[in-house]
């Protein structure tokens, strides 16, 4: 983040629910920072967590796709190189065995 004078930084008036200001003040005191720094740190942390969740989901999808490609590769290799006709129901059975669905 580029350091700017306080007069040049973005400002936003925020309405807090009852008791929130005191909670922020206490947390800021415990963390040895200003209330503003406490709020900015907590907002930044929430965005980082959100980003981490998206990354985890993307990695899960990639693992699943990679697995499915390996299964498909095995079926195709078995049937084409083994001289057997390709039966897509075999692929569906293998995939269902992994997912527990058909």
LINRAQUI-V412222 format. One record per backbone hydrogen bond with DSSP energy under -0.5 kcal/mol. NH is the residue of the N-H (numbers start at 1). CO is the residue of the C=O. If there is no record, write none. Layout:
nh,co
NH,CO
NH,CO
This chain:
nh,co
8,5
9,5
9,6
16,14
20,17
21,17
23,19
24,20
25,21
26,22
27,23
28,24
29,25
30,26
31,27
32,29
33,28
38,34
39,35
40,36
41,37
42,38
43,39
44,40
45,41
46,42
47,43
48,44
49,45
50,46
51,47
52,48
53,49
54,50
55,51
56,52
57,53
58,54
59,55
60,56
61,57
62,58
63,59
64,60
65,61
66,62
67,63
68,64
69,65
70,66
71,67
72,68
73,69
74,70
75,71
76,72
77,73
78,74
79,75
80,76
81,76
81,77
82,77
82,78
84,78
84,79
88,86
90,87
91,87
92,88
93,89
94,90
95,91
96,92
97,93
98,94
99,95
100,96
